[in-house]
Amino acid sequence: MGIGEYEPIARRHHLPIVATGFEPVDLLEGIAMAVAQLEAGEARVEIQYRRAVRPGGNSTARALVEEVFEVVDRPWRGIGVVPRGGLALRDRYAAFDAMRAFPGLAGEVAREPAACRAGDVLRGALRPTACPEFGRACTPEHPLGAPMVSSEGACAAYYHHRAAGGPT
């Protein structure tokens, strides 16, 4: 997808979309760009990360992805099956497909314990600290769900920054 293909999403939901880099200065500038749109009552796609992102995307990479993969329905941890939410290797690349090489694992989706509210956190319906297991049974050392597994996960970020006056 080229960045311009997200314009209908920005318009339909009346939300700004800003493609940013991962450095702190990139993220801060991207936030400032999104806030400026909100304050102006606008909703469009902008590129903050101009040194790497082009409006049409990387045509070589897009062509390779199209050649190797096809869009499929895919289960997502904590959310369920997302129609057209994933990629699968095309038949001509079957020799490289772990799902075909290990059919006993095909279609298995990791499931969080019932007490884990990862799906609600992932959808933005629950703040990590509102989960009854946050910081108790669920910690980075013993994660119950995907948002606590890596340092980029919302729960892990809240956990690590709560003592430093971070979000509660």
Residue frames as qw, qx, qy, qz and C-alpha x, y, z in Angstrom:
[[0.000, 0.888, 0.460, 0.000, 0.00, 0.00, 0.00],
 [0.345, 0.403, -0.049, 0.846, 1.24, 3.45, -0.80],
 [0.133, -0.237, -0.529, 0.804, 0.77, 6.03, 1.92],
 [0.302, 0.034, -0.175, -0.937, -1.88, 7.81, -0.15],
 [0.483, -0.212, -0.779, -0.338, -4.04, 4.70, -0.03],
 [0.294, -0.341, -0.732, 0.511, -4.73, 5.50, 3.63],
 [0.108, -0.091, -0.038, -0.989, -6.50, 8.78, 2.77],
 [0.544, -0.361, -0.514, -0.557, -9.98, 7.15, 2.72],
 [0.611, -0.364, -0.635, 0.301, -9.35, 5.79, 6.22],
 [0.241, -0.121, -0.281, 0.921, -8.34, 9.23, 7.51],
 [0.289, -0.172, -0.242, -0.910, -11.43, 10.81, 5.94],
 [0.596, -0.349, -0.653, -0.311, -13.88, 8.07, 7.01],
 [0.627, -0.468, -0.527, 0.331, -12.79, 8.17, 10.66],
 [0.009, 0.932, 0.006, 0.363, -11.85, 11.87, 10.63],
 [0.724, -0.620, 0.171, 0.249, -8.46, 11.09, 12.16],
 [0.252, 0.840, -0.462, -0.129, -5.03, 12.28, 11.09],
 [0.970, -0.035, 0.115, 0.211, -2.53, 9.65, 9.96],
 [0.088, 0.905, -0.414, -0.028, 1.16, 10.51, 10.17],
 [0.949, 0.130, -0.169, 0.234, 3.94, 8.16, 9.04],
 [0.222, -0.904, 0.350, -0.106, 6.90, 8.68, 11.36],
 [0.543, 0.413, -0.689, 0.246, 10.31, 7.27, 12.04],
 [0.782, -0.410, -0.465, 0.071, 11.20, 5.55, 15.29],
 [0.435, 0.122, -0.364, 0.814, 13.62, 8.05, 16.79],
 [0.155, -0.594, -0.575, 0.540, 12.27, 10.23, 19.62],
 [0.033, 0.406, -0.110, -0.907, 12.52, 13.41, 17.52],
 [0.191, -0.093, -0.751, -0.626, 10.60, 11.69, 14.68],
 [0.237, -0.496, -0.833, 0.066, 7.84, 10.58, 17.03],
 [0.118, -0.572, -0.364, 0.725, 7.55, 14.00, 18.65],
 [0.109, 0.257, -0.349, -0.895, 7.38, 15.77, 15.29],
 [0.228, -0.229, -0.850, -0.415, 4.77, 13.23, 14.12],
 [0.188, -0.573, -0.714, 0.355, 2.68, 13.86, 17.24],
 [0.029, -0.493, -0.076, 0.866, 2.96, 17.61, 16.65],
 [0.154, 0.059, -0.616, -0.770, 1.81, 17.15, 13.04],
 [0.245, -0.411, -0.866, -0.148, -1.20, 15.06, 14.14],
 [0.161, -0.593, -0.523, 0.591, -2.14, 17.56, 16.86],
 [0.029, 0.324, -0.202, -0.924, -1.90, 20.43, 14.35],
 [0.228, -0.177, -0.761, -0.581, -4.36, 18.58, 12.09],
 [0.264, -0.524, -0.791, 0.175, -6.72, 17.94, 14.99],
 [0.126, -0.531, -0.285, 0.788, -6.61, 21.59, 16.07],
 [0.144, 0.252, -0.383, -0.877, -7.36, 22.66, 12.49],
 [0.708, 0.267, 0.402, -0.516, -10.22, 20.18, 12.24],
 [0.546, 0.541, -0.529, -0.360, -8.41, 18.29, 9.47],
 [0.808, -0.180, 0.558, -0.057, -7.91, 14.60, 8.80],
 [0.692, 0.655, -0.278, -0.123, -5.37, 13.64, 6.16],
 [0.937, -0.112, 0.051, 0.328, -2.26, 11.54, 5.63],
 [0.108, 0.938, -0.326, 0.046, 1.12, 13.21, 6.14],
 [0.900, 0.111, -0.241, 0.346, 4.67, 11.92, 6.00],
 [0.374, -0.896, 0.237, 0.040, 7.02, 13.03, 8.75],
 [0.716, -0.353, 0.530, 0.287, 9.60, 10.34, 7.89],
 [0.574, 0.773, -0.076, -0.258, 10.48, 11.82, 4.49],
 [0.015, -0.676, 0.720, 0.157, 13.99, 10.39, 4.52],
 [0.208, -0.125, 0.969, 0.053, 12.55, 6.87, 4.15],
 [0.388, 0.488, 0.754, -0.206, 8.82, 7.01, 3.23],
 [0.033, 0.080, -0.475, -0.876, 7.56, 7.94, -0.22],
 [0.579, 0.158, 0.164, -0.783, 3.90, 8.55, -1.16],
 [0.798, 0.247, -0.382, -0.396, 3.85, 5.54, -3.49],
 [0.880, -0.362, 0.305, -0.022, 5.85, 3.32, -1.18],
 [0.213, -0.537, 0.741, 0.343, 8.85, 1.27, -2.27],
 [0.766, 0.366, -0.178, -0.497, 7.74, -0.14, -5.64],
 [0.454, 0.379, -0.806, 0.007, 10.42, -2.87, -5.68],
 [0.109, -0.092, 0.856, -0.497, 9.49, -4.09, -2.20],
 [0.623, 0.224, 0.295, -0.689, 5.77, -3.89, -2.96],
 [0.708, 0.382, -0.456, -0.381, 6.23, -6.00, -6.11],
 [0.310, 0.276, -0.891, 0.187, 8.21, -8.64, -4.20],
 [0.326, 0.027, 0.704, -0.631, 5.65, -8.84, -1.41],
 [0.707, 0.318, 0.020, -0.631, 2.89, -9.20, -4.02],
 [0.600, 0.387, -0.670, -0.203, 4.83, -11.97, -5.77],
 [0.257, 0.198, -0.890, 0.319, 5.58, -13.98, -2.62],
 [0.102, 0.198, 0.764, -0.605, 2.52, -13.40, -0.42],
 [0.248, -0.464, -0.601, -0.602, -1.25, -13.35, -0.66],
 [0.308, -0.285, 0.343, -0.840, -3.67, -11.63, 1.72],
 [0.485, -0.242, -0.835, -0.095, -5.58, -14.06, 3.96],
 [0.601, -0.686, -0.081, -0.402, -7.85, -14.04, 6.99],
 [0.532, 0.269, -0.642, 0.482, -5.58, -14.36, 10.02],
 [0.614, -0.692, -0.378, 0.030, -6.17, -14.88, 13.74],
 [0.204, 0.619, -0.349, 0.673, -4.59, -12.22, 15.96],
 [0.438, -0.202, -0.733, 0.480, -3.84, -12.87, 19.60],
 [0.061, -0.362, -0.503, 0.783, -6.40, -11.30, 21.88],
 [0.321, 0.310, -0.116, -0.887, -8.54, -10.07, 18.99],
 [0.730, 0.313, 0.572, -0.206, -9.67, -13.09, 17.00],
 [0.577, 0.262, 0.573, 0.520, -9.76, -13.60, 13.24],
 [0.096, 0.676, -0.043, -0.729, -9.22, -10.41, 11.26],
 [0.734, 0.555, 0.388, 0.053, -10.61, -10.70, 7.72],
 [0.610, 0.688, -0.028, 0.393, -7.79, -10.06, 5.27],
 [0.384, -0.903, 0.171, -0.088, -5.62, -9.32, 8.31],
 [0.614, -0.529, 0.531, 0.247, -2.52, -11.29, 7.39],
 [0.471, 0.631, -0.522, -0.326, -0.26, -12.67, 4.73],
 [0.870, -0.128, 0.475, 0.010, 0.49, -16.24, 3.66],
 [0.192, -0.426, 0.698, 0.543, 3.09, -17.59, 1.27],
 [0.702, 0.396, -0.207, -0.555, 1.76, -18.29, -2.21],
 [0.977, 0.025, 0.194, -0.088, 1.67, -21.91, -3.41],
 [0.742, 0.574, -0.244, 0.246, 4.82, -21.54, -5.50],
 [0.095, 0.633, -0.576, 0.509, 6.74, -20.81, -2.26],
 [0.867, -0.374, -0.123, -0.306, 5.26, -23.77, -0.35],
 [0.825, 0.114, -0.408, 0.374, 8.72, -25.27, 0.20],
 [0.262, 0.312, -0.389, 0.826, 9.51, -22.34, 2.50],
 [0.509, -0.495, -0.120, -0.694, 6.22, -22.39, 4.41],
 [0.013, 0.221, -0.841, 0.494, 6.59, -23.48, 8.06],
 [0.639, 0.043, 0.332, -0.693, 2.80, -23.81, 8.37],
 [0.862, 0.287, -0.278, -0.312, 2.90, -26.50, 5.69],
 [0.461, 0.415, -0.747, 0.240, 6.11, -28.10, 7.00],
 [0.062, 0.000, -0.822, 0.567, 4.65, -28.42, 10.50],
 [0.381, -0.380, -0.538, -0.649, 0.91, -29.03, 9.94],
 [0.503, -0.460, -0.687, 0.251, 0.37, -29.93, 13.60],
 [0.253, -0.397, -0.272, 0.839, 1.02, -26.30, 14.45],
 [0.012, 0.250, 0.470, 0.846, -0.90, -24.80, 11.56],
 [0.369, -0.587, -0.455, -0.558, -3.78, -22.67, 12.67],
 [0.577, -0.504, -0.512, 0.388, -2.81, -22.72, 16.34],
 [0.033, 0.753, -0.036, 0.657, -3.11, -19.37, 17.99],
 [0.325, -0.002, -0.667, 0.670, -1.63, -18.64, 21.38],
 [0.398, -0.696, -0.444, -0.401, -4.41, -17.96, 23.84],
 [0.005, 0.440, -0.487, 0.754, -4.12, -15.82, 26.90],
 [0.145, -0.269, -0.872, 0.381, -5.54, -17.01, 30.23],
 [0.104, -0.728, -0.633, -0.242, -9.13, -15.94, 30.86],
 [0.359, -0.781, -0.260, 0.440, -8.01, -13.33, 33.42],
 [0.390, -0.207, 0.300, 0.846, -5.80, -11.62, 30.82],
 [0.326, 0.804, 0.371, -0.332, -7.39, -8.59, 29.13],
 [0.402, -0.276, 0.477, 0.731, -4.80, -8.30, 26.32],
 [0.250, 0.492, 0.683, 0.479, -7.46, -8.09, 23.61],
 [0.100, -0.919, -0.376, 0.064, -9.10, -5.11, 25.31],
 [0.380, -0.694, 0.200, 0.578, -5.69, -3.41, 25.68],
 [0.416, -0.007, 0.623, 0.663, -4.81, -4.09, 22.03],
 [0.128, 0.664, 0.620, 0.398, -8.11, -2.57, 20.87],
 [0.105, 0.293, -0.140, 0.940, -7.63, 0.48, 23.10],
 [0.538, -0.562, -0.426, -0.461, -10.72, -0.39, 25.16],
 [0.755, -0.633, -0.144, 0.091, -8.77, -0.83, 28.41],
 [0.075, 0.852, -0.464, 0.231, -5.79, 0.94, 29.88],
 [0.637, 0.209, -0.714, 0.202, -3.13, -1.61, 30.93],
 [0.033, 0.207, -0.670, 0.712, -3.27, -0.52, 34.56],
 [0.647, -0.095, 0.128, -0.745, -7.02, -1.24, 34.63],
 [0.762, 0.085, -0.623, -0.153, -6.39, -4.94, 34.00],
 [0.747, -0.605, 0.119, -0.248, -6.78, -6.83, 37.30],
 [0.951, -0.092, 0.039, 0.293, -3.65, -8.91, 36.54],
 [0.427, 0.775, -0.164, 0.436, -1.39, -5.96, 35.64],
 [0.040, 0.670, -0.531, 0.518, 1.70, -5.95, 37.87],
 [0.722, -0.343, 0.461, -0.385, 0.38, -8.89, 39.88],
 [0.849, 0.048, 0.522, 0.069, 0.19, -12.16, 37.94],
 [0.678, 0.630, 0.222, 0.307, 1.24, -10.38, 34.73],
 [0.281, -0.841, 0.260, 0.383, 4.72, -8.84, 34.66],
 [0.481, 0.712, -0.463, -0.217, 7.45, -8.68, 32.00],
 [0.104, -0.423, 0.896, -0.090, 9.11, -11.63, 33.73],
 [0.225, 0.223, 0.944, -0.093, 5.84, -13.65, 33.63],
 [0.314, 0.153, -0.207, -0.914, 3.64, -12.14, 30.88],
 [0.510, 0.301, 0.750, -0.296, 0.11, -13.40, 30.45],
 [0.570, 0.718, 0.395, -0.061, -0.51, -11.67, 27.12],
 [0.661, 0.454, 0.201, 0.562, 1.16, -10.20, 24.07],
 [0.064, 0.913, 0.013, 0.403, 1.18, -6.54, 25.25],
 [0.564, -0.774, 0.287, -0.022, 3.44, -7.49, 28.19],
 [0.949, 0.060, 0.147, 0.271, 5.80, -9.74, 26.21],
 [0.624, 0.316, 0.049, 0.713, 8.06, -7.20, 24.50],
 [0.280, -0.380, -0.247, 0.847, 9.26, -3.82, 25.66],
 [0.089, -0.076, -0.370, -0.922, 7.22, -2.22, 22.85],
 [0.287, -0.495, -0.798, -0.187, 3.97, -3.67, 24.19],
 [0.258, -0.688, -0.089, -0.673, 1.57, -1.27, 25.88],
 [0.790, -0.586, -0.165, -0.080, 1.46, -3.23, 29.14],
 [0.801, -0.091, -0.124, 0.579, 5.25, -3.56, 29.35],
 [0.255, 0.493, -0.001, 0.832, 5.70, 0.16, 28.63],
 [0.482, -0.709, -0.096, -0.507, 3.21, 1.08, 31.37],
 [0.884, -0.402, -0.177, 0.159, 4.89, -1.38, 33.74],
 [0.712, 0.062, -0.094, 0.693, 8.41, -0.04, 33.16],
 [0.169, 0.416, 0.017, 0.893, 7.47, 3.65, 33.30],
 [0.481, -0.718, -0.436, -0.251, 4.94, 3.66, 36.15],
 [0.654, -0.521, -0.239, 0.494, 7.61, 4.22, 38.83],
 [0.393, -0.033, 0.138, 0.909, 9.03, 7.15, 36.85],
 [0.206, 0.471, 0.266, -0.816, 5.73, 9.01, 36.96],
 [0.080, 0.010, -0.745, -0.662, 4.49, 7.49, 33.73],
 [0.547, -0.213, -0.341, -0.734, 0.85, 6.76, 32.85],
 [0.177, -0.044, 0.875, -0.448, -1.34, 5.11, 35.42]]
